[in-house]
Amino acid sequence: MMESWISTAMIISPVAIDIDTLAVVACVALTAAVLISVFMIQPDRGDSAPRRSQLDQLMERRDIIYDNLRDLKFEYRTGKFAEEDYEQMKQTLESEAALVLAEIERVTESPGTLPRSDAPVRGRAVPAGPRAGN
């Protein structure tokens, strides 16, 4: 009986060593691969940056200018600005708006109105063209 156990142990033992060795080698290889991928491979900055078209950027800029004009008018009415300062800031913002609107027309190749990004929230769209009465 003892002889059969010894012969079985000798047969299983080399196989067990090979499996253990293979497991250790696999763990070392996996660890090396993870470390290389984490520390050696640099991600491209463009992969994490949001992709926005030029038109999206222009429309966002237009919306910001309109909001600034609205806020400026409100602050002028509350007395925070003198009339000269108000007129100067208003002219600057209107000039900038005209440049942005011209660029939007150039990009879209069609003079028209583009709704504000928050038009459904406000319940109205702001025309992209020059405003009548100003």
C-alpha positions in Angstrom: 0.0 0.0 0.0 2.8 2.3 0.8 4.4 1.8 -2.5 1.3 2.8 -4.4 1.1 6.0 -2.4 4.7 6.9 -3.1 4.4 6.2 -6.8 1.2 8.2 -7.0 2.9 11.1 -5.2 5.8 11.0 -7.5 3.6 11.1 -10.5 1.4 13.9 -9.2 4.2 16.0 -7.7 5.9 17.0 -11.0 2.5 18.0 -12.4 1.7 20.0 -9.3 5.0 21.9 -9.6 4.3 22.7 -13.2 0.8 24.0 -12.4 2.2 26.1 -9.6 5.0 27.5 -11.7 2.6 28.2 -14.5 0.3 30.1 -12.1 3.1 32.2 -10.7 4.4 33.0 -14.2 0.8 34.0 -15.3 0.4 36.2 -12.2 3.8 37.9 -12.8 2.9 38.5 -16.5 -0.5 39.9 -15.7 1.0 42.2 -13.0 3.6 43.4 -15.5 1.0 44.0 -18.2 -1.2 46.0 -15.8 1.8 48.1 -14.5 2.9 48.8 -18.1 -0.6 49.9 -19.2 -1.1 52.1 -16.1 2.3 53.9 -16.0 3.8 53.6 -19.5 0.9 54.3 -21.8 -0.1 58.0 -21.9 -3.7 58.8 -22.9 -4.2 61.3 -25.7 -5.6 64.6 -24.4 -8.0 64.8 -27.2 -9.7 61.6 -26.0 -11.0 63.2 -22.8 -11.9 66.6 -24.3 -15.5 67.1 -25.4 -15.9 67.5 -29.1 -17.8 70.7 -30.0 -18.3 72.1 -33.4 -17.4 75.6 -34.3 -21.1 76.4 -34.7 -21.8 75.1 -31.2 -19.1 77.3 -29.8 -20.4 80.4 -31.7 -24.0 79.8 -30.6 -22.8 79.4 -27.0 -20.9 82.7 -27.3 -23.9 84.4 -28.8 -26.1 83.2 -25.9 -23.6 84.5 -23.4 -23.5 87.9 -25.0 -27.3 88.1 -25.1 -27.3 87.2 -21.4 -24.7 89.8 -20.6 -26.7 92.5 -22.5 -29.8 91.5 -20.5 -27.9 91.6 -17.2 -26.3 95.0 -18.2 -29.7 96.5 -18.9 -31.1 95.2 -15.6 -28.1 96.6 -13.7 -28.4 99.9 -15.4 -32.1 100.1 -14.5 -31.2 99.4 -10.9 -28.8 102.3 -10.9 -25.5 100.4 -10.7 -24.0 102.1 -13.8 -23.9 105.6 -15.0 -25.5 106.3 -18.4 -22.1 106.8 -20.1 -20.7 103.6 -18.7 -23.9 101.7 -19.7 -23.8 103.0 -23.3 -20.1 102.2 -23.7 -20.5 98.6 -22.3 -23.7 98.2 -24.4 -21.9 99.3 -27.6 -19.0 96.9 -26.9 -21.3 93.9 -26.3 -23.4 94.8 -29.4 -20.3 95.0 -31.5 -19.1 91.7 -30.3 -22.6 90.2 -30.9 -22.5 91.5 -34.5 -19.2 89.8 -35.1 -20.4 86.5 -33.6 -23.6 86.7 -35.7 -21.7 87.4 -38.9 -19.5 84.4 -38.1 -22.5 82.2 -37.5 -23.9 83.3 -40.9 -20.6 82.5 -42.5 -20.4 79.0 -40.9 -24.0 78.1 -41.7 -24.0 79.9 -45.0 -27.6 81.0 -44.4 -28.8 84.2 -42.8 -31.6 83.2 -40.5 -32.5 82.7 -36.9 -31.0 80.0 -34.8 -32.8 79.3 -31.5 -31.0 79.7 -28.2 -29.9 76.6 -26.6 -32.2 77.3 -23.6 -35.2 78.4 -25.7 -37.5 75.7 -24.5 -36.7 76.6 -20.9 -37.4 80.3 -21.5 -40.3 79.7 -23.8 -39.0 81.9 -26.6 -36.2 82.0 -29.2 -33.9 85.0 -29.6 -33.4 86.0 -33.2 -29.9 85.7 -34.6 -30.2 88.8 -36.7 -29.9 92.5 -35.6 -32.7 93.6 -33.4 -35.2 96.2 -34.6 -35.4 99.3 -32.5 -31.8 99.3 -31.3 
